[in-house]
Amino acid sequence: MEKNVAQIALFAALIAALGLVPPITLPFGIPVTAQSMGVMLTGAILGARRGFLSVMLFLLLVAIGLPLLSGGRGGLAAFTAPTSGFLIAFPVAAYVTGLFVEHIALRPIALRAALGAVLGGIVVMYAFGIIGMSIGLGKSIPECLLLVTAFLPGDLLKAGVTGMLVSAIAKARPQSVAWSLNV
Amino acid sequence: MISLTSPVKTRAHNWPAGLKLLGLAATTTLLFLIPGIRFQAAALVSVLALYTIPGRHFLHHGLRQLRVIWPFVALLLVWHAIAGNWPEGIRTALRMTSAVAIANLVTMTTSLGDMTDLLHRLFRPLRRTGLPFGIIEIAIPLVIRFTPVLIGKGRLLLDAWRARSPRRANWHIVLPMALLALDDADHLAEALRARGGLNPRDED
């Protein structure tokens, strides 16, 4: 109980911290904030249920007015902006990522976590995000899809990096990544 | 930790948070239901007028929060100018700006304490369903406490990287940060247990 609450709280704090630490450079020099990577990591490490709660908690703190989104943004305005779909997708993305890594017995761990991150952090995130943009900007779904494809290479890299990170974390703290122990 | 609530006290700071949120929901719905360009323009002018009432400091601070939508406004205007139906672009840009501005106004005039009180009231019936809303509520102050701690540790890691490498610090620092979060969670859990543990159901 205490451990669950502590991990849910600390990963919400980690997602926030990753948005505020200066932007990170991915391989090939693509600058991104690590915040959405934090969401993928949370789902992959805490699993579906706790990952969902942790990201939900993060969003709740953003909604009540803490500037925790990357670049120090936050508040209710983030939920009425055209990008709000991506934000609403955050907990679902973590849930789907967690569900994938917990149930698909795939080796190596890095591949399993990376595929989970693609499913949650890209497929789910883009689906919600595109619907949100289509409503906010008054554009059709294919038009919005076109607008976000520019971010796809960066997000694919993030998913790959998430896979490597999860595999390293599973080696360093095997008891914290419970699903990595059962094949 | 600094919240986005404005330090400039306004009359709206004293209004009930629930009422302000309902007002926000109603206004945003109206913005989407009434598409007329005149209504949209009037709505944006009214919202911006509200920003000017508490004075220049409040206005300046508020407008700075809106800067995230300027790229979208530019995108819409250029897109529709090329497509040849610019009134449509202006209408959508007006609606989008109003929706973000009014939401930001609620955030700026509602204190963190009022918001957490509101959450507590909203969660009360939900806690009885057995879903983990109690956990989320207990965790709120923990996140507020530990976010600056993790940011501080992240900065130290970046400094340590810069002192040793000519290359830019990159995603490598995410790994030690995640491990720190896991270890802090272990220590925090032990500390909570040592102080009697948590029971989210026996509040109220």
Boltz contact constraints between the chains, C-beta under 6 A:
constraints:
  - contact:
      token1: [A, 2]
      token2: [B, 189]
      max_distance: 6.0
  - contact:
      token1: [A, 2]
      token2: [B, 192]
      max_distance: 6.0
  - contact:
      token1: [A, 2]
      token2: [B, 193]
      max_distance: 6.0
  - contact:
      token1: [A, 2]
      token2: [B, 197]
      max_distance: 6.0
  - contact:
      token1: [A, 2]
      token2: [B, 198]
      max_distance: 6.0
  - contact:
      token1: [A, 3]
      token2: [B, 189]
      max_distance: 6.0
  - contact:
      token1: [A, 5]
      token2: [B, 135]
      max_distance: 6.0
  - contact:
      token1: [A, 5]
      token2: [B, 138]
      max_distance: 6.0
  - contact:
      token1: [A, 5]
      token2: [B, 139]
      max_distance: 6.0
  - contact:
      token1: [A, 5]
      token2: [B, 198]
      max_distance: 6.0
  - contact:
      token1: [A, 6]
      token2: [B, 185]
      max_distance: 6.0
  - contact:
      token1: [A, 6]
      token2: [B, 188]
      max_distance: 6.0
  - contact:
      token1: [A, 6]
      token2: [B, 189]
      max_distance: 6.0
  - contact:
      token1: [A, 7]
      token2: [B, 185]
      max_distance: 6.0
  - contact:
      token1: [A, 8]
      token2: [B, 139]
      max_distance: 6.0
  - contact:
      token1: [A, 9]
      token2: [B, 139]
      max_distance: 6.0
  - contact:
      token1: [A, 9]
      token2: [B, 142]
      max_distance: 6.0
  - contact:
      token1: [A, 9]
      token2: [B, 143]
      max_distance: 6.0
  - contact:
      token1: [A, 10]
      token2: [B, 146]
      max_distance: 6.0
  - contact:
      token1: [A, 10]
      token2: [B, 181]
      max_distance: 6.0
  - contact:
      token1: [A, 10]
      token2: [B, 184]
      max_distance: 6.0
  - contact:
      token1: [A, 10]
      token2: [B, 185]
      max_distance: 6.0
  - contact:
      token1: [A, 12]
      token2: [B, 143]
      max_distance: 6.0
  - contact:
      token1: [A, 13]
      token2: [B, 143]
      max_distance: 6.0
  - contact:
      token1: [A, 13]
      token2: [B, 146]
      max_distance: 6.0
  - contact:
      token1: [A, 13]
      token2: [B, 147]
      max_distance: 6.0
  - contact:
      token1: [A, 13]
      token2: [B, 150]
      max_distance: 6.0
  - contact:
      token1: [A, 14]
      token2: [B, 150]
      max_distance: 6.0
  - contact:
      token1: [A, 14]
      token2: [B, 181]
      max_distance: 6.0
  - contact:
      token1: [A, 16]
      token2: [B, 147]
      max_distance: 6.0
  - contact:
      token1: [A, 17]
      token2: [B, 150]
      max_distance: 6.0
  - contact:
      token1: [A, 17]
      token2: [B, 151]
      max_distance: 6.0
  - contact:
      token1: [A, 17]
      token2: [B, 154]
      max_distance: 6.0
  - contact:
      token1: [A, 20]
      token2: [B, 151]
      max_distance: 6.0
  - contact:
      token1: [A, 21]
      token2: [B, 154]
      max_distance: 6.0
  - contact:
      token1: [A, 24]
      token2: [B, 170]
      max_distance: 6.0
  - contact:
      token1: [A, 24]
      token2: [B, 171]
      max_distance: 6.0
  - contact:
      token1: [A, 25]
      token2: [B, 168]
      max_distance: 6.0
  - contact:
      token1: [A, 25]
      token2: [B, 170]
      max_distance: 6.0
  - contact:
      token1: [A, 34]
      token2: [B, 174]
      max_distance: 6.0
  - contact:
      token1: [A, 57]
      token2: [B, 136]
      max_distance: 6.0
  - contact:
      token1: [A, 57]
      token2: [B, 139]
      max_distance: 6.0
  - contact:
      token1: [A, 61]
      token2: [B, 143]
      max_distance: 6.0
  - contact:
      token1: [A, 64]
      token2: [B, 115]
      max_distance: 6.0
  - contact:
      token1: [A, 65]
      token2: [B, 3]
      max_distance: 6.0
  - contact:
      token1: [A, 65]
      token2: [B, 4]
      max_distance: 6.0
  - contact:
      token1: [A, 65]
      token2: [B, 5]
      max_distance: 6.0
  - contact:
      token1: [A, 65]
      token2: [B, 107]
      max_distance: 6.0
  - contact:
      token1: [A, 65]
      token2: [B, 112]
      max_distance: 6.0
  - contact:
      token1: [A, 66]
      token2: [B, 3]
      max_distance: 6.0
  - contact:
      token1: [A, 67]
      token2: [B, 4]
      max_distance: 6.0
  - contact:
      token1: [A, 74]
      token2: [B, 4]
      max_distance: 6.0
  - contact:
      token1: [A, 75]
      token2: [B, 4]
      max_distance: 6.0
  - contact:
      token1: [A, 75]
      token2: [B, 104]
      max_distance: 6.0
  - contact:
      token1: [A, 75]
      token2: [B, 107]
      max_distance: 6.0
  - contact:
      token1: [A, 76]
      token2: [B, 103]
      max_distance: 6.0
  - contact:
      token1: [A, 76]
      token2: [B, 106]
      max_distance: 6.0
  - contact:
      token1: [A, 76]
      token2: [B, 107]
      max_distance: 6.0
  - contact:
      token1: [A, 77]
      token2: [B, 100]
      max_distance: 6.0
  - contact:
      token1: [A, 77]
      token2: [B, 103]
      max_distance: 6.0
  - contact:
      token1: [A, 77]
      token2: [B, 104]
      max_distance: 6.0
  - contact:
      token1: [A, 80]
      token2: [B, 28]
      max_distance: 6.0
  - contact:
      token1: [A, 80]
      token2: [B, 99]
      max_distance: 6.0
  - contact:
      token1: [A, 80]
      token2: [B, 100]
      max_distance: 6.0
  - contact:
      token1: [A, 80]
      token2: [B, 103]
      max_distance: 6.0
  - contact:
      token1: [A, 81]
      token2: [B, 100]
      max_distance: 6.0
  - contact:
      token1: [A, 82]
      token2: [B, 72]
      max_distance: 6.0
  - contact:
      token1: [A, 136]
      token2: [B, 96]
      max_distance: 6.0
  - contact:
      token1: [A, 138]
      token2: [B, 92]
      max_distance: 6.0
  - contact:
      token1: [A, 161]
      token2: [B, 171]
      max_distance: 6.0
  - contact:
      token1: [A, 165]
      token2: [B, 174]
      max_distance: 6.0
  - contact:
      token1: [A, 165]
      token2: [B, 175]
      max_distance: 6.0
  - contact:
      token1: [A, 168]
      token2: [B, 175]
      max_distance: 6.0
  - contact:
      token1: [A, 169]
      token2: [B, 178]
      max_distance: 6.0
  - contact:
      token1: [A, 172]
      token2: [B, 179]
      max_distance: 6.0
  - contact:
      token1: [A, 173]
      token2: [B, 182]
      max_distance: 6.0
  - contact:
      token1: [A, 176]
      token2: [B, 182]
      max_distance: 6.0
